[in-house]
């Protein structure tokens, strides 16, 4: 059997129609398949590869740490310098109240840990989430996911979880002294890049303060410069009680984290002891990779250039078929008249060497989130190819 047959037969499938390209190499903004065809990664491995693929400094960090040691013992027992030095680097670039890092394997696991922490700290069970919000797909994270289509097949889920519209003032009145936490993406990703009003998100922060409710901000996709600041919440002049990170956190390796104050996090150490535990969370190779990637990001002008590159996309992606677009930094969604047309355009983009995709809660929108290292000229060329793909897809559908 060839690799495609092995993939379909032995790898658990998540959809009836995977992209199904056999990739053999990745570097910078590019991917190469088994036939030598080159692609531009226009979604950064779903916001993982913010500094591109296989950055030499990240590769070196991985190799050196793998040669020194990999897994030693369950998380939290031995002192491992990849964890401590990365946690220090992260907290050096966060507000003073976010000074304690719990590393996990993924963003979904960060969500799970944060929900447990909120319940442990407050002694409450009520959780408020948002429609079209995405925080992962394990059962706890699925409970706070904001779309019944994705939740329904797996009920019963966590009780005492309530969903409200993002940017709706109704939710402000619902937050009260029975609420453990409000969990939300600083900028919603899977609804097609949906940013809140500054007044609204600040009102949520204020209401949480009034009732000792923990505010959990999910920046698993929005973090690490994607929005034009290191953390998206900086642009709204608020600070969460718990911050969720993942995706770009590991520099291409699997890694997640929830970050809070040491005072809050210490509640997981007693009654019961080992209030949250993981075997591979904070894997030393992943932490070494993530630290190297963040150092590269901070040393360059990639974050400060994100807003300027956002304008390049807005200026060049003009086409009568594009109904609307939403963007926040180097992160954009393009809306088309139907999900059928969107998927046809996405397919044509891939044929033309651009890897892109749709959004979970907005199947009529195309995802654009290239590595932050992409140059202006590369970005303009991508726009030209994308517009060409729109024309070709429309012609194919009309002649079908």
N, C-alpha and C positions, 0 to 999 in steps of 0.2 A: 504493500500500500504506500502511496505517496503521502506527503505531509498533510495535504488538504484532507485526504480520507481519514488519516489518523486524527486530525483536529476534529472532524465532524463525528467520529465514532467514539473517541476516548476522552475528549475535553467537554465537560458539561457546558451546554449551550445556554445562552441567556436570551436569545431571540431567534426567530425562524430565519432571519436573513442577516447574519454577521457580515461585516465588510469583507473579511476573508482574504486579505492580501498577506502573502507570506513575506514578512520583512526579515532582512538579514543584517542591516546596519543602520545606525543613526548617529548623526553628528551635527551640532549646531541646530539650525532650523530644518534640516533635511532628514529624510528617511529614504532607504533604498530597499527595493524588493528583490526577490530571488532572481528575477530576470534583469536586474541592473537598472530598472526604472527609478527615477528620482522623484520624490514628493516633497512639497513644503508642508510642514506640520502646522496647520492653521488653528489647532486647538491645544497645542502644547501638552499632548497626552492627557487632556482634560485638566489643564491648569497645573500640571505637575512640573513640567520642564520650563520654568520661567526663564532660566538662563540657558536654555537650549539643551540638546542631548549630548551626553558624553563629554562634558567640559573637562579638559585635561586636569584641572586642579581637583575636581570631584573624583575623577578616575584614580588619581594618585592617592587621595585620601582613603578611598575604598581599598585599594591594593595594600597600602601600608597598614591599615587597621586589620584587614583580613589576615595578614602575615603575623601580626602581633597576637591577637586573639579575636574570636568571634563569640558565640554564646558561652557564658560561664555558669550562670545560676539564674534562678527566678529573679525577675526585676525587683530592685529595691533592697537587695541584701549586700552585694559587694559594691565597693566604690569603684566606678568605672569612669575614667577620665573623658571618654567621648561623650558620655551623658552630662557630666558636670560642666565641662567647658562649653558644650552647646547650650545648656540651660542658662549659663552665665551670659553668653552672647545674646540669647533671646531676651532675657530679662533686662539686660543693659539697654535694650532698645524698646522697652515697654514702660508704661507708667509704673510708679513705685508700688502700687497695690497689686500688680500682677508680677509677683516675684518668686512664685513656686511652680515648677513645671512637673506634670505627670505625663511621661511619654507612653504612648500606646502604639499599636501596630498600624492604626489607620484613623482616618477622620471619623468614621462610624463609631469606632471604639471610644474615641474622645467624647462623642455625644453621649454614649452610654455612661461613661465615668462622670461626666458633668451632671447628668440627671440624677445619678446616685448621690453625688456630692450635695446638690441642692436639697434633696430630700433629707439627707443626714443633717445638714446645717440648720434647716428651718423646722424640721419635724412636721412638715406638711407634705401633701401629696398632689395638690392641684398644679397642673402644668398648662401654661398657655403657649400655643404655637400659632402658626399662620398658614392660611391657605396658600398653596403653591410654594411652600417652603420645603427645602430638601436638606436632610441631615444624615443620610445614610439609610441602609435598608435592613439592618438587624431589627429584632422585634421591638426593642425600646425606641430606636431611632425611627422605625417605621410608624410607631404610634404617634410621633410628632410630625411625621411627613404630612404635608398639606394637600393631599389629593386622594379621594376615596377610591379611585380606579386602582391605585397601587396598593391600598390598604386592605380592600374588601376581602380578597381571597385568603387572608391570613388572620382574620379575626377568630377569637377574641384577642384584642391587644391590651395595652395598659389602660386601666380605667383612669378617670379623673383628668383626661387630657381634652382641651378645648381649643378649637381653631377659629381664628378671625381673619378678616381680610387685611392684608398688608397695606399700610398707609391709611387704614380706617380709624377714625377717632372713637368708634364704638368700644374698642378694646381698652381704652384708657379707663373707662368706668368699671371694667370687669376686674382689673387688677386690685386685689384687696388683701386683707390679713390672713386669708385662707390659701393664698397662692404661694407655692414654693418657688417657682421660677417662671420667667418669660424667656423662651428660646426663639431666636430669630437670626436670620442671615443679615449682616449689616447691609449688604446689597444682595437681593435675591438673584440666584444664578439660574435655576432651572425654569423659571417663569419667563426667561428671556432678558436678563439684565434689568432688573426692576429696582431702582434706588428709592429710598424713602425721602420724605421731606425732612429737612433739618429740625423743624419745629415739632414734628410728630415723634421722631425718635428721641428727641430731648424730653418730650412730655412723658414718654414711656420710662425713660431713665428716672425722671423726677417722681413718678408714681411708684416705681419700684423702691426708691429711697424712702418714701413716706410709709410704706407698709413692710419694710424689711424683706422685700422680695429680691431674689437674685436674678440679675440680668445676664443671660448667657448669649454672647454674640458668636455666631458661627462665621469664621473667616477662612474656612477650609478651602474655598475657591477664591475668595476676594483678597486673601493675604499675600504677602511677599511682593508688593509693588504693583500688582495687577491693576489696581484702581488709580494709580498715580501718587499714592503715599504708601509707606511700608505696610501700614494697617489702615483699612478703610475707615475705621471708627474715628481716626484722627481728623477726618474731614467733616465730622459731625459734632466735634467738641464734646464727646462723651467718653466714658471709660466703662467697660463691662465689669461685672464681678467675676465672671468666668469667660475666658476666651478659648474658642475651639480652633485648632490648626490641623492641617493635614496636607495632602497633595504636594505642593512645592516644599513643604517642611523638610522632606527627606532628600531633596536634590535628585530625585529619580529612584531612590530607594524607598521601601515601605516604611512610613512613619507618621504618627499622629500625636497630638498632645492636647490636654486641657490645662489651662494655666489660670491660677487664682492667687490669692494671698496665702502666705504660709499659715496664717491663723485658720482660714477656712479649710485648707488642705489637711491640716493636722487632725481634723475630725475623723479622717479615714484610718487613723492609727489605733483607735480604741473603740470598744463597745459597738461592733466587734473589732478585734485586732484584724489586720489584713482586710480592711473595709473595701478595698479595691485591689485587685491583684492580676498580674499578667506574666506569662512566661517570657515571651519574646519582645514585649513592648520596650522601646528604647534600645533596640538592638545596637550594639556598639558600631557595627559597620554602617548602619543607617544614620546614626547620630554623627559619625565622622563625615559621611557624605553630605548630610544636611548642613552641618557647620561650614564646610568648604563652600557649598553653594551659596549660603547666605553671605559669606565673606566676599565672594565674587560679586554678588548683587549689590552689596553696600559700597564696594570699591569703585563701581562704575557709575554711569549716569543713566542707567536703565530706568530707574524709578522716576527721576525728574523728566525723562523724555516721554513717558507714557501718555501724558495729556496731549503733547504735541503730535504724537503718532495717532492718537485718537482723531485729531483734526484731519490728518492725512486720509484716514479711512473715510471720514464724513465727506470730504471734498471729492474723493475719487469714486466712491461707491454710489453713483447716481445712475438710476436706470428706471424707466417707467414701470417695470415689473415689481420693483421694490416698493411695497406699500408704505413701510415705515421702518425706522431703525431706532434702537435704544443702545446707548453706550455709557460706559463709566470707566475712563482710562482706556487701556489697550484691551478692551473687552466689549464686544458688540454683538447684537442680534439683528438680523435682517428679516423682516416679515414679508411673506408672499401670500398670495390669495388662497392657498390651500396647502395642506400637508403633502398632498400628492405632487404638486408643483415643487415644493421645497425639496422633497426627497429626490425628485428627478434632477434638480439643479445640483444637489449634493453629490449624486451619482456622477454627473457630468464633471463636476469639479475634481472628483477623484480620478476620473479618466484623464483629466488634463493635469494631473500631478499636484492637486491641492487636497489635503486631508482636512475635512470639516465634518460637521454633524448637526443634529437638531437638538432641541431641548425637551426634557422629560414632560414638562407641563405646557410646552408651546411648540407643538410639532410643525406649525407653519412658520417657524423661525429658524434661521441658520445661525450656528454658533461660530464666532470669530474671536479667537484668543491666542494669537501667535506668541512664540517666545519673545520676551521683552528685548532680547538682543537683536531682533530683526532690524535691518537697516531701512532707511527711508526709501531707497531705491528698490530694495526687495519688496517692501510693502506696496509700493506703487505697481510693481510688476504683478504681484499677487492680485491686486484690484483689477488690472487689465484682464488677467486670466479668468477671474471670477465673473466679470461682466460678459466675457466671451462664452463662458459656461452657461450663463442664464439664457443667452440667445440660442445656443445649441439645444438646450433642454426644451425650450419652448417649441422650437422647430420639430424636435423629435416627438413631442406630445401631440402637436397639431397634425403630424403625418402618420401617427400610429393608427 
